[in-house]
Amino acid sequence: MSERVTAYWVIVASLLCAAVLAVMPLTRSLLWWRPEWILLVLLYWTIALPHRVGLVTALVVGLLVDVMEGAVLGQNMLSLAVVVTLARLMYQRLRVFTLVQQASVVFVFAGLHQLVTQWLQGLQGGAAPGFGFLFPALSTALLWPLLMPVLREVRRSYKVN
């Protein structure tokens, strides 16, 4: 199999693993803290390989997340497209940041993702009260320093360029 095809399969497999983690059942108390796994993996690939993963990938993945979660079509497409566009604009800077600085930026990106999603849900009358909708952004940022080295090792071991 060519390296190009292998690269796409590694990216797709990592996004599928993130999708499985995104729908894994959690206790009621942990539901508010569920990390945005798909956003994490999509951000990693956008920063690591901006020539392969970008806006089209975000739109396709967002549509699949909308279908998977039963959300209004376009809700996750819009929020993931906004975040991936910003990540692509900043990817060179993000690469030289420390893990703590990257986690801070990931917190902002995940918060923006949650904010856009919350805004669209509010237009439908289903918004969450207060700022509890930002808890997943915090858990997502805390997972970044753990997940980023794992995905980097996967990328290097499969020679994804």
N, CA, C and O of each residue as an XYZ file, in Angstrom:
644
protein
N       0.843     -1.171      0.000
C       0.000      0.000      0.000
C       0.891      1.238      0.000
O       1.917      1.261      0.680
N       0.522      2.241     -0.736
C       1.354      3.436     -0.828
C       1.313      4.224      0.485
O       0.398      4.066      1.293
N       2.321      5.072      0.678
C       2.402      5.868      1.904
C       1.240      6.836      2.009
O       0.755      7.105      3.108
N       0.786      7.363      0.878
C      -0.310      8.320      0.880
C      -1.599      7.681      1.382
O      -2.323      8.280      2.177
N      -1.888      6.469      0.919
C      -3.094      5.763      1.353
C      -2.983      5.396      2.824
O      -3.955      5.523      3.569
N      -1.803      4.938      3.255
C      -1.596      4.593      4.652
C      -1.808      5.806      5.538
O      -2.394      5.689      6.614
N      -1.342      6.972      5.103
C      -1.500      8.191      5.888
C      -2.975      8.506      6.120
O      -3.373      8.850      7.233
N      -3.768      8.391      5.088
C      -5.188      8.678      5.250
C      -5.861      7.655      6.159
O      -6.747      8.018      6.933
N      -5.468      6.404      6.085
C      -6.069      5.393      6.944
C      -5.705      5.615      8.405
O      -6.530      5.374      9.286
N      -4.500      6.066      8.675
C      -4.104      6.355     10.054
C      -4.935      7.513     10.601
O      -5.396      7.462     11.741
N      -5.128      8.546      9.801
C      -5.931      9.694     10.228
C      -7.383      9.274     10.455
O      -7.989      9.640     11.462
N      -7.933      8.508      9.520
C      -9.324      8.048      9.654
C      -9.472      7.130     10.867
O     -10.452      7.237     11.605
N      -8.521      6.238     11.078
C      -8.593      5.318     12.228
C      -8.537      6.086     13.543
O      -9.255      5.750     14.485
N      -7.697      7.109     13.618
C      -7.629      7.891     14.861
C      -8.926      8.661     15.100
O      -9.368      8.795     16.241
N      -9.533      9.166     14.031
C     -10.822      9.855     14.187
C     -11.933      8.888     14.577
O     -12.831      9.251     15.337
N     -11.881      7.661     14.063
C     -12.876      6.655     14.463
C     -12.709      6.268     15.931
O     -13.697      6.090     16.643
N     -11.464      6.137     16.384
C     -11.230      5.863     17.809
C     -11.771      6.998     18.668
O     -12.363      6.761     19.721
N     -11.569      8.227     18.217
C     -12.097      9.385     18.946
C     -13.622      9.369     18.960
O     -14.239      9.743     19.957
N     -14.228      8.941     17.862
C     -15.695      8.857     17.809
C     -16.218      7.811     18.789
O     -17.248      8.017     19.430
N     -15.512      6.697     18.903
C     -15.916      5.668     19.868
C     -15.822      6.216     21.285
O     -16.726      6.003     22.094
N     -14.732      6.921     21.594
C     -14.588      7.517     22.926
C     -15.643      8.592     23.178
O     -16.064      8.798     24.317
N     -16.068      9.274     22.122
C     -17.058     10.349     22.267
C     -18.438      9.832     22.633
O     -19.223     10.548     23.253
N     -18.742      8.604     22.258
C     -20.080      8.064     22.555
C     -20.057      7.003     23.645
O     -21.082      6.388     23.939
N     -18.898      6.790     24.240
C     -18.802      5.811     25.309
C     -19.682      6.231     26.488
O     -19.674      7.400     26.872
N     -20.433      5.309     27.060
C     -21.319      5.679     28.165
C     -20.525      6.131     29.398
O     -19.501      5.545     29.748
N     -21.020      7.172     30.035
C     -20.430      7.692     31.262
C     -21.510      7.819     32.322
O     -22.702      7.830     32.012
N     -21.087      7.914     33.567
C     -22.060      8.134     34.639
C     -22.637      9.543     34.493
O     -22.065     10.405     33.826
N     -23.759      9.743     35.122
C     -24.453     11.029     35.003
C     -23.586     12.196     35.485
O     -23.625     13.279     34.902
N     -22.814     11.981     36.536
C     -21.981     13.064     37.064
C     -20.807     13.399     36.143
O     -20.325     14.532     36.148
N     -20.343     12.431     35.355
C     -19.215     12.664     34.457
C     -19.626     13.195     33.080
O     -18.777     13.643     32.310
N     -20.908     13.146     32.773
C     -21.351     13.597     31.453
C     -20.984     15.051     31.177
O     -20.642     15.395     30.046
N     -21.048     15.903     32.185
C     -20.729     17.311     32.001
C     -19.245     17.521     31.727
O     -18.859     18.569     31.210
N     -18.405     16.541     32.066
C     -16.963     16.671     31.905
C     -16.436     15.881     30.715
O     -15.221     15.771     30.550
N     -17.310     15.329     29.882
C     -16.858     14.513     28.746
C     -15.983     15.360     27.814
O     -16.420     16.390     27.301
N     -14.750     14.911     27.607
C     -13.863     15.679     26.709
C     -14.349     15.613     25.265
O     -15.068     14.696     24.869
N     -13.942     16.588     24.514
C     -14.249     16.625     23.084
C     -13.161     15.853     22.337
O     -12.231     16.449     21.795
N     -13.284     14.532     22.315
C     -12.261     13.665     21.730
C     -12.044     13.940     20.252
O     -10.909     14.006     19.779
N     -13.136     14.098     19.533
C     -13.027     14.315     18.086
C     -12.340     15.645     17.805
O     -11.522     15.742     16.889
N     -12.662     16.655     18.576
C     -12.012     17.951     18.423
C     -10.515     17.836     18.712
O      -9.701     18.411     17.991
N     -10.151     17.102     19.756
C      -8.738     16.912     20.100
C      -7.957     16.280     18.958
O      -6.898     16.775     18.573
N      -8.480     15.192     18.422
C      -7.784     14.483     17.348
C      -7.749     15.333     16.085
O      -6.729     15.383     15.398
N      -8.842     15.993     15.778
C      -8.891     16.859     14.603
C      -7.910     18.029     14.738
O      -7.256     18.406     13.766
N      -7.810     18.591     15.918
C      -6.842     19.668     16.142
C      -5.411     19.167     15.975
O      -4.578     19.842     15.371
N      -5.133     17.990     16.507
C      -3.774     17.465     16.358
C      -3.408     17.319     14.884
O      -2.355     17.789     14.455
N      -4.273     16.672     14.111
C      -3.949     16.447     12.699
C      -3.900     17.753     11.920
O      -3.131     17.871     10.965
N      -4.707     18.738     12.311
C      -4.673     20.038     11.643
C      -3.348     20.746     11.903
O      -2.783     21.368     11.004
N      -2.860     20.650     13.128
C      -1.592     21.303     13.469
C      -0.413     20.532     12.874
O       0.536     21.133     12.372
N      -0.475     19.209     12.932
C       0.642     18.391     12.461
C       0.713     18.313     10.938
O       1.799     18.364     10.360
N      -0.440     18.189     10.292
C      -0.478     18.022      8.831
C      -1.521     18.953      8.208
O      -2.555     18.486      7.730
N      -1.265     20.253      8.209
C      -2.279     21.175      7.675
C      -2.520     21.014      6.176
O      -3.546     21.468      5.670
N      -1.602     20.383      5.460
C      -1.791     20.167      4.033
C      -2.708     18.967      3.768
O      -3.201     18.818      2.650
N      -2.948     18.115      4.762
C      -3.836     16.953      4.594
C      -5.180     17.123      5.296
O      -6.208     16.666      4.796
N      -5.171     17.773      6.442
C      -6.388     17.905      7.253
C      -6.715     19.384      7.360
O      -5.896     20.188      7.804
N      -7.926     19.725      6.944
C      -8.316     21.126      6.965
C      -9.815     21.295      7.017
O     -10.521     20.546      7.692
N     -10.285     22.286      6.299
C     -11.689     22.668      6.353
C     -12.611     21.576      5.825
O     -13.656     21.319      6.421
N     -12.253     20.938      4.736
C     -13.108     19.877      4.179
C     -13.224     18.713      5.171
O     -14.304     18.160      5.377
N     -12.093     18.360      5.775
C     -12.124     17.289      6.779
C     -13.014     17.686      7.950
O     -13.794     16.872      8.444
N     -12.898     18.938      8.395
C     -13.725     19.409      9.509
C     -15.210     19.360      9.163
O     -16.034     18.992     10.000
N     -15.546     19.728      7.942
C     -16.958     19.696      7.539
C     -17.498     18.266      7.476
O     -18.611     18.000      7.928
N     -16.714     17.356      6.919
C     -17.152     15.959      6.828
C     -17.272     15.347      8.216
O     -18.270     14.696      8.527
N     -16.252     15.556      9.056
C     -16.283     15.014     10.411
C     -17.425     15.653     11.204
O     -18.114     14.968     11.960
N     -17.624     16.956     11.034
C     -18.722     17.634     11.723
C     -20.082     17.085     11.339
O     -20.957     16.934     12.192
N     -20.265     16.786     10.056
C     -21.523     16.185      9.616
C     -21.719     14.810     10.245
O     -22.819     14.473     10.684
N     -20.658     14.024     10.289
C     -20.746     12.695     10.911
C     -21.033     12.801     12.405
O     -21.777     11.984     12.947
N     -20.455     13.791     13.076
C     -20.731     13.988     14.503
C     -22.182     14.414     14.705
O     -22.834     13.971     15.650
N     -22.683     15.266     13.828
C     -24.090     15.668     13.913
C     -25.010     14.458     13.808
O     -25.965     14.332     14.573
N     -24.725     13.582     12.874
C     -25.543     12.377     12.700
C     -25.378     11.447     13.899
O     -26.354     10.879     14.390
N     -24.144     11.295     14.365
C     -23.859     10.394     15.480
C     -24.540     10.865     16.771
O     -25.047     10.046     17.537
N     -24.552     12.175     17.013
C     -25.137     12.713     18.236
C     -26.618     13.035     18.108
O     -27.281     13.313     19.107
N     -27.138     12.999     16.895
C     -28.536     13.353     16.691
C     -28.765     14.851     16.809
O     -29.866     15.292     17.138
N     -27.733     15.626     16.544
C     -27.839     17.082     16.618
C     -28.394     17.621     15.304
O     -28.497     16.905     14.308
N     -28.746     18.893     15.331
C     -29.202     19.552     14.121
C     -28.053     19.529     13.113
O     -26.916     19.860     13.450
N     -28.359     19.136     11.872
C     -27.313     19.058     10.861
C     -26.680     20.428     10.643
O     -27.370     21.414     10.385
N     -25.394     20.468     10.749
C     -24.649     21.694     10.562
C     -24.113     22.289     11.842
O     -23.237     23.152     11.802
N     -24.619     21.846     12.978
C     -24.193     22.404     14.262
C     -22.710     22.139     14.510
O     -21.943     23.074     14.743
N     -22.312     20.899     14.463
C     -20.906     20.551     14.670
C     -20.062     20.888     13.446
O     -18.868     21.162     13.564
N     -20.682     20.865     12.278
C     -19.955     21.272     11.075
C     -19.462     22.704     11.223
O     -18.299     22.994     10.943
N     -20.334     23.592     11.659
C     -19.971     24.993     11.810
C     -18.917     25.184     12.889
O     -17.918     25.866     12.666
N     -19.131     24.589     14.053
C     -18.197     24.818     15.155
C     -16.824     24.203     14.869
O     -15.804     24.814     15.188
N     -16.779     23.012     14.276
C     -15.491     22.407     13.938
C     -14.800     23.177     12.813
O     -13.576     23.300     12.805
N     -15.579     23.694     11.869
C     -14.988     24.481     10.778
C     -14.352     25.764     11.314
O     -13.270     26.148     10.870
N     -15.006     26.421     12.254
C     -14.442     27.638     12.851
C     -13.133     27.319     13.573
O     -12.133     28.015     13.393
N     -13.144     26.273     14.383
C     -11.955     25.919     15.170
C     -10.805     25.476     14.264
O      -9.663     25.884     14.473
N     -11.094     24.654     13.272
C     -10.034     24.178     12.373
C      -9.470     25.331     11.543
O      -8.267     25.374     11.284
N     -10.310     26.249     11.132
C      -9.819     27.409     10.391
C      -8.865     28.237     11.244
O      -7.813     28.660     10.763
N      -9.219     28.470     12.497
C      -8.330     29.211     13.392
C      -7.035     28.437     13.658
O      -5.956     29.027     13.716
N      -7.147     27.122     13.819
C      -5.953     26.299     14.054
C      -5.022     26.329     12.844
O      -3.801     26.368     12.997
N      -5.591     26.311     11.657
C      -4.752     26.371     10.449
C      -4.075     27.724     10.315
O      -2.965     27.806      9.790
N      -4.713     28.772     10.774
C      -4.092     30.089     10.736
C      -2.928     30.199     11.725
O      -1.994     30.973     11.515
N      -2.998     29.415     12.804
C      -2.001     29.510     13.873
C      -1.066     28.316     13.961
O      -0.259     28.259     14.889
N      -1.133     27.365     13.048
C      -0.436     26.106     13.247
C       1.066     26.255     13.409
O       1.670     25.490     14.161
N       1.690     27.202     12.739
C       3.137     27.367     12.872
C       3.517     27.854     14.263
O       4.530     27.428     14.818
N       2.713     28.737     14.821
C       2.969     29.200     16.183
C       2.697     28.101     17.191
O       3.452     27.922     18.146
N       1.620     27.367     16.976
C       1.251     26.310     17.923
C       2.318     25.231     18.014
O       2.507     24.644     19.079
N       3.002     24.963     16.945
C       4.030     23.929     16.935
C       5.198     24.251     17.848
O       5.826     23.341     18.389
N       5.501     25.527     18.031
C       6.644     25.899     18.863
C       6.255     26.200     20.312
O       7.130     26.428     21.148
N       4.970     26.202     20.616
C       4.524     26.410     21.984
C       4.880     25.199     22.842
O       5.028     24.089     22.332
N       5.016     25.420     24.140
C       5.177     24.309     25.075
C       3.831     23.589     25.201
O       2.804     24.090     24.743
N       3.850     22.421     25.821
C       2.601     21.670     25.994
C       1.580     22.447     26.815
O       0.383     22.385     26.534
N       2.039     23.173     27.819
C       1.119     23.960     28.652
C       0.495     25.093     27.831
O      -0.702     25.356     27.939
N       1.309     25.757     27.013
C       0.773     26.812     26.160
C      -0.190     26.240     25.125
O      -1.230     26.834     24.843
N       0.157     25.083     24.561
C      -0.742     24.443     23.608
C      -2.051     24.066     24.283
O      -3.123     24.233     23.701
N      -1.969     23.556     25.511
C      -3.191     23.187     26.240
C      -4.064     24.411     26.491
O      -5.291     24.316     26.463
N      -3.442     25.554     26.736
C      -4.207     26.792     26.917
C      -4.949     27.175     25.644
O      -6.113     27.572     25.687
N      -4.268     27.053     24.520
C      -4.905     27.358     23.239
C      -5.999     26.337     22.938
O      -7.056     26.696     22.419
N      -5.754     25.083     23.258
C      -6.775     24.040     23.065
C      -7.994     24.347     23.938
O      -9.128     24.119     23.516
N      -7.771     24.857     25.142
C      -8.900     25.264     25.990
C      -9.727     26.349     25.306
O     -10.957     26.299     25.319
N      -9.059     27.315     24.716
C      -9.778     28.391     24.007
C     -10.526     27.822     22.805
O     -11.684     28.167     22.574
N      -9.866     26.948     22.038
C     -10.525     26.344     20.873
C     -11.727     25.501     21.292
O     -12.797     25.599     20.691
N     -11.551     24.675     22.319
C     -12.660     23.835     22.783
C     -13.768     24.701     23.372
O     -14.948     24.395     23.203
N     -13.400     25.774     24.059
C     -14.411     26.690     24.583
C     -15.187     27.365     23.471
O     -16.401     27.540     23.570
N     -14.484     27.746     22.403
C     -15.146     28.336     21.244
C     -16.090     27.326     20.592
O     -17.205     27.667     20.198
N     -15.625     26.079     20.484
C     -16.471     25.007     19.939
C     -17.738     24.851     20.786
O     -18.843     24.754     20.252
N     -17.567     24.830     22.101
C     -18.721     24.698     22.997
C     -19.623     25.920     22.918
O     -20.846     25.799     22.977
N     -19.022     27.093     22.785
C     -19.805     28.325     22.727
C     -20.666     28.384     21.470
O     -21.842     28.742     21.536
N     -20.085     28.035     20.330
C     -20.856     28.025     19.074
C     -21.975     26.981     19.164
O     -23.111     27.246     18.771
N     -21.647     25.808     19.678
C     -22.657     24.753     19.823
C     -23.770     25.202     20.776
O     -24.951     24.984     20.505
N     -23.383     25.830     21.896
C     -24.365     26.315     22.871
C     -25.244     27.407     22.267
O     -26.449     27.449     22.515
N     -24.646     28.280     21.482
C     -25.406     29.346     20.841
C     -26.448     28.762     19.890
O     -27.602     29.191     19.885
N     -26.030     27.773     19.080
C     -26.974     27.155     18.148
C     -28.069     26.385     18.884
O     -29.219     26.374     18.447
N     -27.720     25.746     19.994
C     -28.736     25.056     20.786
C     -29.679     26.058     21.450
O     -30.866     25.779     21.623
N     -29.148     27.228     21.822
C     -29.981     28.275     22.410
C     -30.998     28.816     21.417
O     -32.106     29.191     21.800
N     -30.624     28.857     20.148
C     -31.572     29.297     19.126
C     -32.729     28.317     18.993
O     -33.822     28.685     18.561
N     -32.479     27.068     19.368
C     -33.517     26.039     19.297
C     -34.276     25.904     20.609
O     -35.251     25.156     20.687
N     -33.832     26.628     21.652
C     -34.489     26.555     22.953
C     -33.953     25.457     23.846
O     -34.608     25.098     24.824
N     -32.786     24.910     23.545
C     -32.244     23.814     24.347
C     -30.909     24.119     24.981
O     -30.100     23.211     25.167
N     -30.652     25.373     25.321
C     -29.357     25.742     25.883
C     -29.257     25.326     27.347
O     -30.257     25.280     28.063
N     -28.045     25.027     27.775
C     -27.794     24.686     29.173
C     -27.690     25.964     29.996
O     -27.159     26.967     29.519
N     -28.192     25.934     31.229
C     -28.101     27.137     32.060
C     -26.675     27.320     32.603
O     -25.975     26.345     32.877
N     -26.265     28.571     32.750
C     -24.965     28.871     33.348
C     -23.801     28.587     32.417
O     -23.955     28.495     31.199
N     -22.632     28.452     33.027
C     -21.416     28.228     32.263
C     -20.921     26.788     32.367
O     -19.758     26.514     32.071
N     -21.776     25.879     32.779
C     -21.406     24.468     32.882
C     -21.058     23.837     31.551
O     -20.402     22.797     31.500
N     -21.499     24.467     30.474
C     -21.195     23.911     29.154
C     -19.706     24.038     28.817
O     -19.249     23.442     27.841
N     -18.942     24.805     29.606
C     -17.511     24.947     29.366
C     -16.669     23.884     30.078
O     -15.456     23.831     29.872
N     -17.277     23.046     30.902
C     -16.525     21.985     31.582
C     -15.813     21.052     30.601
O     -14.665     20.682     30.848
N     -16.460     20.656     29.485
C     -15.728     19.817     28.529
C     -14.498     20.500     27.946
O     -13.527     19.825     27.601
N     -14.519     21.816     27.830
C     -13.338     22.525     27.325
C     -12.167     22.355     28.283
O     -11.027     22.188     27.852
N     -12.445     22.397     29.570
C     -11.387     22.217     30.565
C     -10.831     20.800     30.536
O      -9.615     20.607     30.559
N     -11.718     19.809     30.485
C     -11.232     18.418     30.443
C     -10.498     18.128     29.131
O      -9.552     17.341     29.108
N     -10.928     18.757     28.059
C     -10.243     18.597     26.771
C      -8.831     19.174     26.840
O      -7.879     18.553     26.367
N      -8.700     20.347     27.423
C      -7.382     20.975     27.552
C      -6.468     20.155     28.464
O      -5.267     20.064     28.214
N      -7.022     19.567     29.504
C      -6.208     18.750     30.411
C      -5.741     17.460     29.747
O      -4.709     16.911     30.131
N      -6.479     16.971     28.765
C      -6.090     15.750     28.061
C      -5.062     15.998     26.957
O      -4.376     15.064     26.540
N      -4.945     17.222     26.483
C      -4.036     17.528     25.383
C      -2.598     17.073     25.646
O      -2.005     16.433     24.778
N      -2.012     17.381     26.819
C      -0.622     16.951     27.047
C      -0.456     15.430     27.086
O       0.658     14.932     26.929
N      -1.532     14.696     27.291
C      -1.458     13.236     27.291
C      -1.664     12.664     25.897
O      -0.997     11.704     25.512
N      -2.579     13.245     25.147
C      -2.937     12.698     23.837
C      -1.972     13.124     22.735
O      -1.697     12.344     21.823
N      -1.461     14.332     22.805
C      -0.592     14.836     21.742
C       0.656     13.982     21.536
O       0.971     13.661     20.390
N       1.388     13.593     22.597
C       2.556     12.722     22.364
C       2.188     11.345     21.807
O       2.951     10.764     21.035
N       1.030     10.829     22.192
C       0.590      9.527     21.666
C       0.328      9.628     20.167
O       0.782      8.780     19.399
N      -0.394     10.649     19.753
C      -0.673     10.819     18.326
C       0.594     11.135     17.535
O       0.729     10.716     16.386
N       1.519     11.871     18.144
C       2.786     12.135     17.475
C       3.551     10.834     17.240
O       4.132     10.635     16.173
N       3.550      9.955     18.235
C       4.242      8.669     18.087
C       3.566      7.804     17.019
O       4.251      7.126     16.253
N       2.249      7.822     16.961
C       1.523      7.088     15.917
C       1.898      7.640     14.552
O       2.158      6.881     13.619
N       1.927      8.959     14.438
C       2.284      9.599     13.160
C       3.699      9.219     12.734
O       3.942      8.938     11.561
N       4.617      9.210     13.671
C       6.003      8.872     13.330
C       6.186      7.390     13.032
O       6.933      7.029     12.123
N       5.518      6.539     13.783
C       5.687      5.100     13.561
C       5.097      4.649     12.230
O       5.622      3.731     11.602
N       4.010      5.285     11.793
C       3.413      4.947     10.503
C       3.918      5.845      9.370
O       3.464      5.736      8.231
N       4.857      6.727      9.694
C       5.471      7.636      8.706
C       4.421      8.453      7.945
O       4.444      8.542      6.717
N       3.518      9.036      8.700
C       2.467      9.868      8.100
C       3.025     11.263      7.913
O       3.365     11.936      8.887
N       3.122     11.699      6.676
C       3.643     13.031      6.350
C       2.672     13.791      5.492
O       2.940     14.932      5.117
